[in-house]
Amino acid sequence: MDKKVDRIIFLADCQSFYASVEKADNPGCRNKPVAVAGDPSRRSGIILAACPIAKSYGVTTAETLGDALKKCPELVIMRPRMQHYIDVSLMITEIYKEYTDLVEIFSIDEQFLDVTGSISIFGDPINIAQSIQHKVLQQTGVWIRIGISSNKMLAKIATDIWAKKNKSGIFTLRKDEVESLLWPQPVQKMFGVGSRMNAHFNRMGMNTIGDIARTPLPKLKDRFRARFGKQSDIQAEVMWRTANGLDDSPVTPGTLYAAPKSIGHMMTLPRDYIRKEEVENILLEMTEEVCRDSRRKGYMGKVVSVSCMCSPYEAPTGFSRQMKMNDPSNNTNLVFEAVKTLFYRHWDRMPVRRIGVMLSGMVEDNGYQLTLFDDQVRARALDRATDAIKDRFGSAAIIRASSLNSGQALERAQKIGGHYK
């Protein structure tokens, strides 16, 4: 029997991606501290990315712009251009595909590559990594860090703990080095462990990744149940497998385009909404976005969910509820009726601060249930017509009159993921 060949997996990460793109487009800022901020016109805006020079002043992602400017008064602030960052990310994906057809997008700035079958063509893993770094830097101005290992989890760990810290931007973590290199690392450096989970592990007497890895899985599950409840077995196993560097999942190019389990949108309102008409405008806009996304992806939802958080922040009230519709749908008007039913059934009339709408229980949009009183054919034709106008001329090309009053459709049309395009 042939011996199983270890895979060679890369996790390629773009350094300070948004800031790197801006510096590449603005050569005059090459030697200046640069940050991309959510709203440069407000000191309360949040830092989305900071270049290495800015980080050397102590500027960090997710801090307020005001705090960043106190640390670095010379900081050059760039307004985010989300569509441009997406375009550059896709350019980088195409470069990766020159080396392997097994490329899986993990996030806008991180991608997995399986180069097992590329060694005979492009050379050893280090040569491939260096070639990728050079080509991406040359064509986009973005510096890539690459972690190399035998599975996706270890490649991700190799990038986060070592490749991001060394000068070459490349690090190889072999399976037989997990115990000597990974286990001595503090728990907080483990992928999937945030500050709260780190505190939980510390209270359990687990301070290093090795402390988790050496704990027998049944015992770790018992300790998780005692702390988090009966439903924590899966979480315990994920942590244990991560600590031991175990991951059987393949690099899957189609992951980004797999059938969605749900499609939803949520937004924090610019102010508290109190009047019924104001809230309904937002609910309708959110429903329209969700249904349009569903139609674009070719799916309908059986289950509608509505979530709401009401002010004040120090003692918020709210709810998250769902209901099953009679038939799957992605028609805005039909889904909106279910959304309104859910919302008014559970809203306590407190000022609304955050609101969300979601469709789940997705089925393919290749057939639909005809009803006696609704003209489904006409409704679907109208949806297709409005979608085509928006696809061609932009989301704000056609909006409902109610959105001109207290809606946010025009503002949201200028953004991607809550940030300006």
Salt bridges, closest charged atoms under 4 A:
ASP6 OD1 - LYS175 NZ 3.34
ASP13 OD2 - ARG145 NH2 2.60
ASP13 OD1 - LYS164 NZ 3.96
GLU22 OE2 - ARG81 NE 3.03
ASP25 OD2 - ARG81 NH2 2.70
ASP25 OD2 - HIS84 NE2 2.76
ASP39 OD2 - ARG42 NH1 3.98
GLU63 OE1 - LYS71 NZ 2.88
GLU94 OE2 - LYS97 NZ 3.69
GLU98 OE1 - LYS135 NZ 2.85
GLU104 OE1 - LYS152 NZ 2.95
GLU110 OE2 - LYS156 NZ 2.50
ASP160 OD2 - LYS156 NZ 3.24
ASP160 OD1 - LYS164 NZ 3.26
ASP176 OD1 - ARG174 NE 3.61
GLU177 OE2 - ARG174 NH2 2.84
ASP211 OD1 - ARG214 NH2 3.63
ASP222 OD1 - ARG225 NH1 2.65
ASP233 OD1 - ARG225 NE 2.84
GLU237 OE1 - LYS221 NZ 3.47
ASP248 OD2 - ARG241 NH2 3.47
ASP272 OD1 - ARG353 NH1 3.82
GLU277 OE1 - ARG275 NH2 3.82
GLU278 OE2 - ARG271 NH2 2.85
GLU278 OE2 - ARG275 NH1 3.69
GLU288 OE2 - ARG400 NE 3.16
GLU289 OE1 - HIS265 ND1 3.52
GLU289 OE2 - ARG412 NE 2.53
ASP293 OD2 - HIS265 NE2 2.65
ASP293 OD1 - ARG296 NH1 2.63
GLU337 OE2 - LYS340 NZ 3.49
ASP365 OD1 - ARG380 NH2 2.90
ASP383 OD2 - ARG295 NH1 3.63
ASP387 OD2 - ARG295 NE 2.68
ASP391 OD1 - ARG292 NH2 2.78
GLU411 OE2 - LYS415 NZ 3.36
